[in-house]
Amino acid sequence: MQAGSSEEGRQFAARYAEAIFTAQQDLAAARDFAADVRRRASAAGRDPRHIKILPGISPIIGSTEEEARRLERELNELTVPEVGLRHLSARFDGVDLSGLPLDEPVPLDALPQPGDVQGPQSRAALITELVQRERPTLRELLYRLAGGRGHLVVTGTPEQIADRIEEWAEAGAADGFNVMPPYLPGGLDDFIDHVVPELQRRGLFRKEYTGTTLRDHYDLPRPRNTVFEPEPNASNEPA
């Protein structure tokens, strides 16, 4: 398992990972990420089918879309802006955001460039791209990051959640999803009780297990054992 979408993370994943946990907000970007990792895997002599790409998804589920939106508003109203600001600031090396108004669009120059961030640059880039693409207010941005932590948040009926999962799978953007309920245990119960049956009806989720390990469930072959080989010009003589 590997997590991270930076240049170094992609290269490492293409060489070694069998499953990748990634944060993706946009279908086109997710599809490009998956295609890039698979190209790198092929270049490294690996079968790209033996890498499973698993974006995070945070589903907010209601029996109707109106109910789901109402739950989303309730969850958002439970958040504490000061806490959200601290978390957002930490993503960008502690930049001071306390002076920004909560209900105005986030200034495009308020956040450092992702390439200058000392922490995880891929997550900083994802947040920056979200700000540039959607121009949210600071409060709206904090809402987006509170439950999903930067991962895809989908609000709707079980059928609408399944629609989004199916869309990403058919586009080659995901081999599966890491489900991140916005609250527990109810959020997970709703996904299992209502979304999973819809996915099963569409032939997108198993109805019974055919193996006993995570590798079996991901349909991954066991990799061959590798033996360390010294560099071509390295001496085997003791120092």
Rosetta constraint file for C-alpha pairs under 8 A:
AtomPair CA 1 CA 17 HARMONIC 5.70 0.50
AtomPair CA 1 CA 18 HARMONIC 6.06 0.50
AtomPair CA 1 CA 19 HARMONIC 4.82 0.50
AtomPair CA 1 CA 20 HARMONIC 5.79 0.50
AtomPair CA 1 CA 21 HARMONIC 7.34 0.50
AtomPair CA 2 CA 13 HARMONIC 6.26 0.50
AtomPair CA 2 CA 17 HARMONIC 5.82 0.50
AtomPair CA 2 CA 18 HARMONIC 7.83 0.50
AtomPair CA 2 CA 19 HARMONIC 6.35 0.50
AtomPair CA 2 CA 20 HARMONIC 4.89 0.50
AtomPair CA 2 CA 21 HARMONIC 6.17 0.50
AtomPair CA 3 CA 9 HARMONIC 7.46 0.50
AtomPair CA 3 CA 20 HARMONIC 5.67 0.50
AtomPair CA 3 CA 21 HARMONIC 4.71 0.50
AtomPair CA 3 CA 22 HARMONIC 5.92 0.50
AtomPair CA 4 CA 9 HARMONIC 5.34 0.50
AtomPair CA 4 CA 10 HARMONIC 7.31 0.50
AtomPair CA 4 CA 20 HARMONIC 7.82 0.50
AtomPair CA 4 CA 21 HARMONIC 6.99 0.50
AtomPair CA 4 CA 22 HARMONIC 5.91 0.50
AtomPair CA 4 CA 23 HARMONIC 7.87 0.50
AtomPair CA 4 CA 120 HARMONIC 7.91 0.50
AtomPair CA 4 CA 122 HARMONIC 6.85 0.50
AtomPair CA 5 CA 9 HARMONIC 5.30 0.50
AtomPair CA 5 CA 10 HARMONIC 5.61 0.50
AtomPair CA 5 CA 22 HARMONIC 6.39 0.50
AtomPair CA 5 CA 23 HARMONIC 7.76 0.50
AtomPair CA 5 CA 122 HARMONIC 5.39 0.50
AtomPair CA 5 CA 123 HARMONIC 7.92 0.50
AtomPair CA 6 CA 10 HARMONIC 6.01 0.50
AtomPair CA 6 CA 120 HARMONIC 7.80 0.50
AtomPair CA 6 CA 121 HARMONIC 6.41 0.50
AtomPair CA 6 CA 122 HARMONIC 4.90 0.50
AtomPair CA 7 CA 11 HARMONIC 6.33 0.50
AtomPair CA 8 CA 12 HARMONIC 6.12 0.50
AtomPair CA 9 CA 13 HARMONIC 5.98 0.50
AtomPair CA 10 CA 14 HARMONIC 6.04 0.50
AtomPair CA 10 CA 37 HARMONIC 6.07 0.50
AtomPair CA 11 CA 15 HARMONIC 6.32 0.50
AtomPair CA 11 CA 37 HARMONIC 7.51 0.50
AtomPair CA 11 CA 40 HARMONIC 6.88 0.50
AtomPair CA 12 CA 16 HARMONIC 6.04 0.50
AtomPair CA 12 CA 17 HARMONIC 7.27 0.50
AtomPair CA 13 CA 17 HARMONIC 4.50 0.50
AtomPair CA 13 CA 18 HARMONIC 7.69 0.50
AtomPair CA 13 CA 20 HARMONIC 7.05 0.50
AtomPair CA 13 CA 37 HARMONIC 7.43 0.50
AtomPair CA 14 CA 37 HARMONIC 5.61 0.50
AtomPair CA 14 CA 38 HARMONIC 6.90 0.50
AtomPair CA 14 CA 40 HARMONIC 5.52 0.50
AtomPair CA 14 CA 41 HARMONIC 4.40 0.50
AtomPair CA 14 CA 44 HARMONIC 7.30 0.50
AtomPair CA 14 CA 51 HARMONIC 7.90 0.50
AtomPair CA 15 CA 40 HARMONIC 7.71 0.50
AtomPair CA 15 CA 41 HARMONIC 6.06 0.50
AtomPair CA 15 CA 44 HARMONIC 6.16 0.50
AtomPair CA 15 CA 46 HARMONIC 7.63 0.50
AtomPair CA 17 CA 51 HARMONIC 6.66 0.50
AtomPair CA 18 CA 50 HARMONIC 6.15 0.50
AtomPair CA 18 CA 51 HARMONIC 4.48 0.50
AtomPair CA 18 CA 52 HARMONIC 6.14 0.50
AtomPair CA 18 CA 220 HARMONIC 7.78 0.50
AtomPair CA 19 CA 51 HARMONIC 5.42 0.50
AtomPair CA 19 CA 52 HARMONIC 4.54 0.50
AtomPair CA 19 CA 53 HARMONIC 5.82 0.50
AtomPair CA 19 CA 54 HARMONIC 7.04 0.50
AtomPair CA 20 CA 51 HARMONIC 7.36 0.50
AtomPair CA 20 CA 52 HARMONIC 6.24 0.50
AtomPair CA 20 CA 53 HARMONIC 4.89 0.50
AtomPair CA 20 CA 54 HARMONIC 5.76 0.50
AtomPair CA 20 CA 55 HARMONIC 7.85 0.50
AtomPair CA 21 CA 53 HARMONIC 6.55 0.50
AtomPair CA 21 CA 54 HARMONIC 5.04 0.50
AtomPair CA 21 CA 55 HARMONIC 5.64 0.50
AtomPair CA 21 CA 56 HARMONIC 6.97 0.50
AtomPair CA 21 CA 178 HARMONIC 7.36 0.50
AtomPair CA 22 CA 53 HARMONIC 7.43 0.50
AtomPair CA 22 CA 54 HARMONIC 6.31 0.50
AtomPair CA 22 CA 55 HARMONIC 4.69 0.50
AtomPair CA 22 CA 56 HARMONIC 6.43 0.50
AtomPair CA 23 CA 55 HARMONIC 5.51 0.50
AtomPair CA 23 CA 56 HARMONIC 5.78 0.50
AtomPair CA 23 CA 123 HARMONIC 7.44 0.50
AtomPair CA 23 CA 126 HARMONIC 7.90 0.50
AtomPair CA 23 CA 150 HARMONIC 6.51 0.50
AtomPair CA 23 CA 151 HARMONIC 4.87 0.50
AtomPair CA 23 CA 152 HARMONIC 7.20 0.50
AtomPair CA 24 CA 29 HARMONIC 7.11 0.50
AtomPair CA 24 CA 30 HARMONIC 5.61 0.50
AtomPair CA 24 CA 55 HARMONIC 6.24 0.50
AtomPair CA 24 CA 56 HARMONIC 7.37 0.50
AtomPair CA 24 CA 126 HARMONIC 7.41 0.50
AtomPair CA 24 CA 150 HARMONIC 7.81 0.50
AtomPair CA 24 CA 151 HARMONIC 5.92 0.50
AtomPair CA 24 CA 152 HARMONIC 6.19 0.50
AtomPair CA 25 CA 29 HARMONIC 7.66 0.50
AtomPair CA 25 CA 30 HARMONIC 7.42 0.50
AtomPair CA 25 CA 126 HARMONIC 7.51 0.50
AtomPair CA 25 CA 130 HARMONIC 7.72 0.50
AtomPair CA 25 CA 150 HARMONIC 7.60 0.50
AtomPair CA 25 CA 151 HARMONIC 6.22 0.50
AtomPair CA 25 CA 152 HARMONIC 4.95 0.50
AtomPair CA 26 CA 30 HARMONIC 6.05 0.50
AtomPair CA 26 CA 152 HARMONIC 7.96 0.50
AtomPair CA 27 CA 31 HARMONIC 6.06 0.50
AtomPair CA 27 CA 168 HARMONIC 6.58 0.50
AtomPair CA 27 CA 173 HARMONIC 6.83 0.50
AtomPair CA 28 CA 32 HARMONIC 6.20 0.50
AtomPair CA 28 CA 173 HARMONIC 7.95 0.50
AtomPair CA 29 CA 33 HARMONIC 6.10 0.50
AtomPair CA 30 CA 34 HARMONIC 6.21 0.50
AtomPair CA 30 CA 173 HARMONIC 5.17 0.50
AtomPair CA 30 CA 174 HARMONIC 7.63 0.50
AtomPair CA 31 CA 35 HARMONIC 6.15 0.50
AtomPair CA 31 CA 168 HARMONIC 7.98 0.50
AtomPair CA 31 CA 171 HARMONIC 6.80 0.50
AtomPair CA 31 CA 172 HARMONIC 5.97 0.50
AtomPair CA 31 CA 173 HARMONIC 4.03 0.50
AtomPair CA 31 CA 174 HARMONIC 7.65 0.50
AtomPair CA 32 CA 36 HARMONIC 6.00 0.50
AtomPair CA 32 CA 173 HARMONIC 7.55 0.50
AtomPair CA 33 CA 37 HARMONIC 6.25 0.50
AtomPair CA 33 CA 173 HARMONIC 7.65 0.50
AtomPair CA 34 CA 38 HARMONIC 6.21 0.50
AtomPair CA 34 CA 53 HARMONIC 6.87 0.50
AtomPair CA 34 CA 172 HARMONIC 7.19 0.50
AtomPair CA 34 CA 173 HARMONIC 5.75 0.50
AtomPair CA 34 CA 174 HARMONIC 7.28 0.50
AtomPair CA 35 CA 39 HARMONIC 6.13 0.50
AtomPair CA 35 CA 172 HARMONIC 7.90 0.50
AtomPair CA 35 CA 173 HARMONIC 7.94 0.50
AtomPair CA 36 CA 40 HARMONIC 6.26 0.50
AtomPair CA 37 CA 41 HARMONIC 6.14 0.50
AtomPair CA 38 CA 42 HARMONIC 6.24 0.50
AtomPair CA 38 CA 48 HARMONIC 4.97 0.50
AtomPair CA 38 CA 49 HARMONIC 7.95 0.50
AtomPair CA 38 CA 51 HARMONIC 7.72 0.50
AtomPair CA 39 CA 43 HARMONIC 6.26 0.50
AtomPair CA 39 CA 48 HARMONIC 7.52 0.50
AtomPair CA 40 CA 44 HARMONIC 6.24 0.50
AtomPair CA 41 CA 45 HARMONIC 6.48 0.50
AtomPair CA 41 CA 46 HARMONIC 5.20 0.50
AtomPair CA 41 CA 47 HARMONIC 6.79 0.50
AtomPair CA 41 CA 48 HARMONIC 5.60 0.50
AtomPair CA 42 CA 46 HARMONIC 5.10 0.50
AtomPair CA 42 CA 47 HARMONIC 6.09 0.50
AtomPair CA 42 CA 48 HARMONIC 6.02 0.50
AtomPair CA 46 CA 50 HARMONIC 7.75 0.50
AtomPair CA 47 CA 51 HARMONIC 7.84 0.50
AtomPair CA 50 CA 220 HARMONIC 6.01 0.50
AtomPair CA 50 CA 221 HARMONIC 7.48 0.50
AtomPair CA 52 CA 174 HARMONIC 7.71 0.50
AtomPair CA 52 CA 175 HARMONIC 5.52 0.50
AtomPair CA 52 CA 176 HARMONIC 7.39 0.50
AtomPair CA 52 CA 218 HARMONIC 7.45 0.50
AtomPair CA 53 CA 173 HARMONIC 7.77 0.50
AtomPair CA 53 CA 174 HARMONIC 5.36 0.50
AtomPair CA 53 CA 175 HARMONIC 5.25 0.50
AtomPair CA 53 CA 176 HARMONIC 6.65 0.50
AtomPair CA 53 CA 177 HARMONIC 7.96 0.50
AtomPair CA 54 CA 174 HARMONIC 5.79 0.50
AtomPair CA 54 CA 175 HARMONIC 6.02 0.50
AtomPair CA 54 CA 176 HARMONIC 4.96 0.50
AtomPair CA 54 CA 177 HARMONIC 4.59 0.50
AtomPair CA 54 CA 178 HARMONIC 5.87 0.50
AtomPair CA 55 CA 151 HARMONIC 7.55 0.50
AtomPair CA 55 CA 152 HARMONIC 7.94 0.50
AtomPair CA 55 CA 174 HARMONIC 6.59 0.50
AtomPair CA 55 CA 176 HARMONIC 7.21 0.50
AtomPair CA 55 CA 177 HARMONIC 5.17 0.50
AtomPair CA 55 CA 178 HARMONIC 6.01 0.50
AtomPair CA 56 CA 151 HARMONIC 5.36 0.50
AtomPair CA 56 CA 152 HARMONIC 6.31 0.50
AtomPair CA 56 CA 177 HARMONIC 5.68 0.50
AtomPair CA 56 CA 178 HARMONIC 4.60 0.50
AtomPair CA 56 CA 179 HARMONIC 5.98 0.50
AtomPair CA 56 CA 180 HARMONIC 6.52 0.50
AtomPair CA 57 CA 148 HARMONIC 7.17 0.50
AtomPair CA 57 CA 151 HARMONIC 5.92 0.50
AtomPair CA 57 CA 152 HARMONIC 4.83 0.50
AtomPair CA 57 CA 153 HARMONIC 5.94 0.50
AtomPair CA 57 CA 154 HARMONIC 7.24 0.50
AtomPair CA 57 CA 177 HARMONIC 6.39 0.50
AtomPair CA 57 CA 178 HARMONIC 6.15 0.50
AtomPair CA 57 CA 179 HARMONIC 5.17 0.50
AtomPair CA 57 CA 180 HARMONIC 5.73 0.50
AtomPair CA 57 CA 181 HARMONIC 7.93 0.50
AtomPair CA 58 CA 147 HARMONIC 7.13 0.50
AtomPair CA 58 CA 148 HARMONIC 5.39 0.50
AtomPair CA 58 CA 151 HARMONIC 6.91 0.50
AtomPair CA 58 CA 152 HARMONIC 6.03 0.50
AtomPair CA 58 CA 153 HARMONIC 4.68 0.50
AtomPair CA 58 CA 154 HARMONIC 6.26 0.50
AtomPair CA 58 CA 179 HARMONIC 6.11 0.50
AtomPair CA 58 CA 180 HARMONIC 4.71 0.50
AtomPair CA 58 CA 181 HARMONIC 5.18 0.50
AtomPair CA 58 CA 182 HARMONIC 6.07 0.50
AtomPair CA 59 CA 153 HARMONIC 5.87 0.50
AtomPair CA 59 CA 154 HARMONIC 4.90 0.50
AtomPair CA 59 CA 155 HARMONIC 5.90 0.50
AtomPair CA 59 CA 156 HARMONIC 7.91 0.50
AtomPair CA 59 CA 161 HARMONIC 6.98 0.50
AtomPair CA 59 CA 179 HARMONIC 7.61 0.50
AtomPair CA 59 CA 180 HARMONIC 7.31 0.50
AtomPair CA 59 CA 181 HARMONIC 6.04 0.50
AtomPair CA 59 CA 182 HARMONIC 7.11 0.50
AtomPair CA 59 CA 187 HARMONIC 7.67 0.50
AtomPair CA 59 CA 191 HARMONIC 7.69 0.50
AtomPair CA 60 CA 68 HARMONIC 6.15 0.50
AtomPair CA 60 CA 71 HARMONIC 7.27 0.50
AtomPair CA 60 CA 72 HARMONIC 6.53 0.50
AtomPair CA 60 CA 153 HARMONIC 7.45 0.50
AtomPair CA 60 CA 154 HARMONIC 6.14 0.50
AtomPair CA 60 CA 155 HARMONIC 4.61 0.50
AtomPair CA 60 CA 156 HARMONIC 6.46 0.50
AtomPair CA 60 CA 181 HARMONIC 7.46 0.50
AtomPair CA 60 CA 182 HARMONIC 7.01 0.50
AtomPair CA 60 CA 187 HARMONIC 7.19 0.50
AtomPair CA 61 CA 68 HARMONIC 5.21 0.50
AtomPair CA 61 CA 71 HARMONIC 7.96 0.50
AtomPair CA 61 CA 155 HARMONIC 6.05 0.50
AtomPair CA 61 CA 156 HARMONIC 5.38 0.50
AtomPair CA 61 CA 157 HARMONIC 5.55 0.50
AtomPair CA 61 CA 158 HARMONIC 6.36 0.50
AtomPair CA 61 CA 161 HARMONIC 7.71 0.50
AtomPair CA 61 CA 187 HARMONIC 7.50 0.50
AtomPair CA 61 CA 190 HARMONIC 6.91 0.50
AtomPair CA 61 CA 191 HARMONIC 7.47 0.50
AtomPair CA 62 CA 66 HARMONIC 7.57 0.50
AtomPair CA 62 CA 67 HARMONIC 5.02 0.50
AtomPair CA 62 CA 68 HARMONIC 4.02 0.50
AtomPair CA 62 CA 69 HARMONIC 7.82 0.50
AtomPair CA 62 CA 71 HARMONIC 7.55 0.50
AtomPair CA 62 CA 156 HARMONIC 6.03 0.50
AtomPair CA 62 CA 157 HARMONIC 5.14 0.50
AtomPair CA 62 CA 158 HARMONIC 7.24 0.50
AtomPair CA 63 CA 67 HARMONIC 6.42 0.50
AtomPair CA 63 CA 68 HARMONIC 7.14 0.50
AtomPair CA 63 CA 157 HARMONIC 5.49 0.50
AtomPair CA 63 CA 158 HARMONIC 7.27 0.50
AtomPair CA 64 CA 68 HARMONIC 6.32 0.50
AtomPair CA 64 CA 156 HARMONIC 6.95 0.50
AtomPair CA 64 CA 157 HARMONIC 5.43 0.50
AtomPair CA 65 CA 69 HARMONIC 6.17 0.50
AtomPair CA 65 CA 155 HARMONIC 7.60 0.50
AtomPair CA 65 CA 156 HARMONIC 4.79 0.50
AtomPair CA 65 CA 157 HARMONIC 5.53 0.50
AtomPair CA 66 CA 70 HARMONIC 6.15 0.50
AtomPair CA 66 CA 156 HARMONIC 7.96 0.50
AtomPair CA 67 CA 71 HARMONIC 6.25 0.50
AtomPair CA 68 CA 72 HARMONIC 6.17 0.50
AtomPair CA 68 CA 155 HARMONIC 6.03 0.50
AtomPair CA 68 CA 156 HARMONIC 5.25 0.50
AtomPair CA 68 CA 157 HARMONIC 6.82 0.50
AtomPair CA 69 CA 73 HARMONIC 6.22 0.50
AtomPair CA 69 CA 155 HARMONIC 6.70 0.50
AtomPair CA 69 CA 156 HARMONIC 7.14 0.50
AtomPair CA 70 CA 74 HARMONIC 6.25 0.50
AtomPair CA 71 CA 75 HARMONIC 6.17 0.50
AtomPair CA 72 CA 76 HARMONIC 6.14 0.50
AtomPair CA 72 CA 155 HARMONIC 7.29 0.50
AtomPair CA 73 CA 77 HARMONIC 6.09 0.50
AtomPair CA 74 CA 78 HARMONIC 6.47 0.50
AtomPair CA 75 CA 79 HARMONIC 6.94 0.50
AtomPair CA 76 CA 143 HARMONIC 5.73 0.50
AtomPair CA 76 CA 146 HARMONIC 7.95 0.50
AtomPair CA 79 CA 84 HARMONIC 7.67 0.50
AtomPair CA 79 CA 143 HARMONIC 7.54 0.50
AtomPair CA 79 CA 146 HARMONIC 7.23 0.50
AtomPair CA 80 CA 84 HARMONIC 6.41 0.50
AtomPair CA 81 CA 85 HARMONIC 6.04 0.50
AtomPair CA 81 CA 139 HARMONIC 7.31 0.50
AtomPair CA 81 CA 142 HARMONIC 7.07 0.50
AtomPair CA 82 CA 86 HARMONIC 6.37 0.50
AtomPair CA 83 CA 87 HARMONIC 6.41 0.50
AtomPair CA 84 CA 88 HARMONIC 6.12 0.50
AtomPair CA 84 CA 142 HARMONIC 5.70 0.50
AtomPair CA 84 CA 145 HARMONIC 7.82 0.50
AtomPair CA 84 CA 146 HARMONIC 6.69 0.50
AtomPair CA 85 CA 89 HARMONIC 5.90 0.50
AtomPair CA 85 CA 97 HARMONIC 6.87 0.50
AtomPair CA 85 CA 98 HARMONIC 7.29 0.50
AtomPair CA 85 CA 142 HARMONIC 7.22 0.50
AtomPair CA 86 CA 90 HARMONIC 6.14 0.50
AtomPair CA 86 CA 94 HARMONIC 7.98 0.50
AtomPair CA 87 CA 91 HARMONIC 6.57 0.50
AtomPair CA 88 CA 92 HARMONIC 6.96 0.50
AtomPair CA 88 CA 142 HARMONIC 7.73 0.50
AtomPair CA 89 CA 93 HARMONIC 6.59 0.50
AtomPair CA 89 CA 94 HARMONIC 4.71 0.50
AtomPair CA 89 CA 95 HARMONIC 5.26 0.50
AtomPair CA 89 CA 96 HARMONIC 6.58 0.50
AtomPair CA 89 CA 97 HARMONIC 6.73 0.50
AtomPair CA 90 CA 94 HARMONIC 4.77 0.50
AtomPair CA 90 CA 95 HARMONIC 7.40 0.50
AtomPair CA 91 CA 119 HARMONIC 6.85 0.50
AtomPair CA 91 CA 120 HARMONIC 7.50 0.50
AtomPair CA 91 CA 123 HARMONIC 7.63 0.50
AtomPair CA 91 CA 124 HARMONIC 6.22 0.50
AtomPair CA 92 CA 111 HARMONIC 6.92 0.50
AtomPair CA 92 CA 112 HARMONIC 6.48 0.50
AtomPair CA 92 CA 114 HARMONIC 7.82 0.50
AtomPair CA 92 CA 117 HARMONIC 5.92 0.50
AtomPair CA 92 CA 118 HARMONIC 7.93 0.50
AtomPair CA 92 CA 119 HARMONIC 7.38 0.50
AtomPair CA 92 CA 124 HARMONIC 6.73 0.50
AtomPair CA 93 CA 117 HARMONIC 6.24 0.50
AtomPair CA 93 CA 118 HARMONIC 6.61 0.50
AtomPair CA 93 CA 119 HARMONIC 6.94 0.50
AtomPair CA 95 CA 111 HARMONIC 7.35 0.50
AtomPair CA 95 CA 112 HARMONIC 7.76 0.50
AtomPair CA 97 CA 110 HARMONIC 7.61 0.50
AtomPair CA 100 CA 106 HARMONIC 7.76 0.50
AtomPair CA 100 CA 138 HARMONIC 7.68 0.50
AtomPair CA 101 CA 138 HARMONIC 7.14 0.50
AtomPair CA 102 CA 137 HARMONIC 6.45 0.50
AtomPair CA 102 CA 138 HARMONIC 4.83 0.50
AtomPair CA 102 CA 139 HARMONIC 4.92 0.50
AtomPair CA 103 CA 137 HARMONIC 5.27 0.50
AtomPair CA 103 CA 138 HARMONIC 6.16 0.50
AtomPair CA 103 CA 139 HARMONIC 5.93 0.50
AtomPair CA 103 CA 140 HARMONIC 7.97 0.50
AtomPair CA 104 CA 136 HARMONIC 7.88 0.50
AtomPair CA 104 CA 137 HARMONIC 4.74 0.50
AtomPair CA 104 CA 138 HARMONIC 6.44 0.50
AtomPair CA 105 CA 135 HARMONIC 5.87 0.50
AtomPair CA 105 CA 136 HARMONIC 5.26 0.50
AtomPair CA 105 CA 137 HARMONIC 3.79 0.50
AtomPair CA 105 CA 138 HARMONIC 6.07 0.50
AtomPair CA 106 CA 110 HARMONIC 6.96 0.50
AtomPair CA 106 CA 131 HARMONIC 6.95 0.50
AtomPair CA 106 CA 135 HARMONIC 6.78 0.50
AtomPair CA 106 CA 136 HARMONIC 6.42 0.50
AtomPair CA 106 CA 137 HARMONIC 5.45 0.50
AtomPair CA 106 CA 138 HARMONIC 5.31 0.50
AtomPair CA 108 CA 131 HARMONIC 7.22 0.50
AtomPair CA 108 CA 132 HARMONIC 6.82 0.50
AtomPair CA 111 CA 128 HARMONIC 7.38 0.50
AtomPair CA 112 CA 116 HARMONIC 6.71 0.50
AtomPair CA 112 CA 117 HARMONIC 7.02 0.50
AtomPair CA 113 CA 117 HARMONIC 6.88 0.50
AtomPair CA 113 CA 125 HARMONIC 7.87 0.50
AtomPair CA 114 CA 121 HARMONIC 5.35 0.50
AtomPair CA 114 CA 122 HARMONIC 7.47 0.50
AtomPair CA 114 CA 124 HARMONIC 5.28 0.50
AtomPair CA 114 CA 125 HARMONIC 5.17 0.50
AtomPair CA 114 CA 128 HARMONIC 7.54 0.50
AtomPair CA 115 CA 121 HARMONIC 6.39 0.50
AtomPair CA 117 CA 121 HARMONIC 6.06 0.50
AtomPair CA 117 CA 124 HARMONIC 7.52 0.50
AtomPair CA 120 CA 124 HARMONIC 6.64 0.50
AtomPair CA 121 CA 125 HARMONIC 6.02 0.50
AtomPair CA 122 CA 126 HARMONIC 6.20 0.50
AtomPair CA 123 CA 127 HARMONIC 6.34 0.50
AtomPair CA 123 CA 150 HARMONIC 7.25 0.50
AtomPair CA 124 CA 128 HARMONIC 6.18 0.50
AtomPair CA 125 CA 129 HARMONIC 6.03 0.50
AtomPair CA 126 CA 130 HARMONIC 6.18 0.50
AtomPair CA 126 CA 150 HARMONIC 7.43 0.50
AtomPair CA 127 CA 131 HARMONIC 6.31 0.50
AtomPair CA 127 CA 150 HARMONIC 7.02 0.50
AtomPair CA 128 CA 132 HARMONIC 6.26 0.50
AtomPair CA 129 CA 133 HARMONIC 5.91 0.50
AtomPair CA 130 CA 134 HARMONIC 5.84 0.50
AtomPair CA 130 CA 135 HARMONIC 7.47 0.50
AtomPair CA 131 CA 135 HARMONIC 4.94 0.50
AtomPair CA 131 CA 136 HARMONIC 6.16 0.50
AtomPair CA 131 CA 141 HARMONIC 7.75 0.50
AtomPair CA 136 CA 140 HARMONIC 5.66 0.50
AtomPair CA 136 CA 141 HARMONIC 5.88 0.50
AtomPair CA 137 CA 141 HARMONIC 6.23 0.50
AtomPair CA 138 CA 142 HARMONIC 6.22 0.50
AtomPair CA 139 CA 143 HARMONIC 6.27 0.50
AtomPair CA 140 CA 144 HARMONIC 6.30 0.50
AtomPair CA 141 CA 145 HARMONIC 6.31 0.50
AtomPair CA 142 CA 146 HARMONIC 5.89 0.50
AtomPair CA 143 CA 147 HARMONIC 7.24 0.50
AtomPair CA 144 CA 148 HARMONIC 6.58 0.50
AtomPair CA 144 CA 149 HARMONIC 7.44 0.50
AtomPair CA 144 CA 150 HARMONIC 7.01 0.50
AtomPair CA 144 CA 153 HARMONIC 7.29 0.50
AtomPair CA 145 CA 149 HARMONIC 4.42 0.50
AtomPair CA 145 CA 150 HARMONIC 5.04 0.50
AtomPair CA 145 CA 151 HARMONIC 7.72 0.50
AtomPair CA 147 CA 153 HARMONIC 7.88 0.50
AtomPair CA 147 CA 181 HARMONIC 7.91 0.50
AtomPair CA 147 CA 182 HARMONIC 4.98 0.50
AtomPair CA 148 CA 152 HARMONIC 6.38 0.50
AtomPair CA 148 CA 153 HARMONIC 5.87 0.50
AtomPair CA 148 CA 180 HARMONIC 7.07 0.50
AtomPair CA 148 CA 182 HARMONIC 6.83 0.50
AtomPair CA 154 CA 161 HARMONIC 6.52 0.50
AtomPair CA 154 CA 164 HARMONIC 7.91 0.50
AtomPair CA 155 CA 160 HARMONIC 7.96 0.50
AtomPair CA 155 CA 161 HARMONIC 7.12 0.50
AtomPair CA 156 CA 160 HARMONIC 5.53 0.50
AtomPair CA 156 CA 161 HARMONIC 6.14 0.50
AtomPair CA 157 CA 161 HARMONIC 6.23 0.50
AtomPair CA 158 CA 162 HARMONIC 6.11 0.50
AtomPair CA 158 CA 191 HARMONIC 7.68 0.50
AtomPair CA 158 CA 194 HARMONIC 5.86 0.50
AtomPair CA 158 CA 195 HARMONIC 4.78 0.50
AtomPair CA 158 CA 198 HARMONIC 7.10 0.50
AtomPair CA 159 CA 163 HARMONIC 6.05 0.50
AtomPair CA 159 CA 195 HARMONIC 7.04 0.50
AtomPair CA 159 CA 198 HARMONIC 6.67 0.50
AtomPair CA 160 CA 164 HARMONIC 6.43 0.50
AtomPair CA 161 CA 165 HARMONIC 6.43 0.50
AtomPair CA 161 CA 195 HARMONIC 7.04 0.50
AtomPair CA 162 CA 166 HARMONIC 6.00 0.50
AtomPair CA 162 CA 195 HARMONIC 6.40 0.50
AtomPair CA 162 CA 198 HARMONIC 6.75 0.50
AtomPair CA 162 CA 199 HARMONIC 6.15 0.50
AtomPair CA 163 CA 167 HARMONIC 6.04 0.50
AtomPair CA 164 CA 168 HARMONIC 6.29 0.50
AtomPair CA 165 CA 169 HARMONIC 6.17 0.50
AtomPair CA 166 CA 170 HARMONIC 6.00 0.50
AtomPair CA 166 CA 204 HARMONIC 7.57 0.50
AtomPair CA 167 CA 171 HARMONIC 6.14 0.50
AtomPair CA 168 CA 172 HARMONIC 6.42 0.50
AtomPair CA 168 CA 173 HARMONIC 5.16 0.50
AtomPair CA 168 CA 174 HARMONIC 5.85 0.50
AtomPair CA 169 CA 173 HARMONIC 5.87 0.50
AtomPair CA 169 CA 174 HARMONIC 5.03 0.50
AtomPair CA 169 CA 175 HARMONIC 6.08 0.50
AtomPair CA 169 CA 176 HARMONIC 7.25 0.50
AtomPair CA 181 CA 187 HARMONIC 5.02 0.50
AtomPair CA 181 CA 188 HARMONIC 5.63 0.50
AtomPair CA 182 CA 187 HARMONIC 6.35 0.50
AtomPair CA 183 CA 187 HARMONIC 5.32 0.50
AtomPair CA 183 CA 188 HARMONIC 7.71 0.50
AtomPair CA 184 CA 188 HARMONIC 6.29 0.50
AtomPair CA 185 CA 189 HARMONIC 6.16 0.50
AtomPair CA 186 CA 190 HARMONIC 6.06 0.50
AtomPair CA 187 CA 191 HARMONIC 6.43 0.50
AtomPair CA 188 CA 192 HARMONIC 6.22 0.50
AtomPair CA 189 CA 193 HARMONIC 5.90 0.50
AtomPair CA 190 CA 194 HARMONIC 5.67 0.50
AtomPair CA 190 CA 195 HARMONIC 7.23 0.50
AtomPair CA 191 CA 195 HARMONIC 4.87 0.50
AtomPair CA 191 CA 196 HARMONIC 6.30 0.50
AtomPair CA 192 CA 196 HARMONIC 5.20 0.50
AtomPair CA 192 CA 197 HARMONIC 7.58 0.50
AtomPair CA 193 CA 197 HARMONIC 6.88 0.50
AtomPair CA 194 CA 198 HARMONIC 6.71 0.50
AtomPair CA 195 CA 199 HARMONIC 6.27 0.50
AtomPair CA 196 CA 200 HARMONIC 6.11 0.50
AtomPair CA 196 CA 205 HARMONIC 7.06 0.50
AtomPair CA 197 CA 201 HARMONIC 6.10 0.50
AtomPair CA 198 CA 202 HARMONIC 6.44 0.50
AtomPair CA 199 CA 203 HARMONIC 6.29 0.50
AtomPair CA 199 CA 204 HARMONIC 5.05 0.50
AtomPair CA 199 CA 205 HARMONIC 5.45 0.50
AtomPair CA 200 CA 204 HARMONIC 5.57 0.50
AtomPair CA 200 CA 205 HARMONIC 4.71 0.50
AtomPair CA 200 CA 206 HARMONIC 6.34 0.50
AtomPair CA 200 CA 207 HARMONIC 6.55 0.50
AtomPair CA 209 CA 217 HARMONIC 7.27 0.50
AtomPair CA 210 CA 216 HARMONIC 7.37 0.50
AtomPair CA 210 CA 217 HARMONIC 7.36 0.50
AtomPair CA 211 CA 216 HARMONIC 5.11 0.50
AtomPair CA 211 CA 217 HARMONIC 6.39 0.50
AtomPair CA 212 CA 216 HARMONIC 6.47 0.50
AtomPair CA 212 CA 217 HARMONIC 7.62 0.50
AtomPair CA 213 CA 217 HARMONIC 6.43 0.50
AtomPair CA 214 CA 218 HARMONIC 6.20 0.50
AtomPair CA 215 CA 219 HARMONIC 6.10 0.50
AtomPair CA 215 CA 220 HARMONIC 5.29 0.50
AtomPair CA 215 CA 221 HARMONIC 7.30 0.50
AtomPair CA 215 CA 222 HARMONIC 7.70 0.50
AtomPair CA 216 CA 220 HARMONIC 6.25 0.50
AtomPair CA 216 CA 221 HARMONIC 7.96 0.50
AtomPair CA 230 CA 234 HARMONIC 6.17 0.50
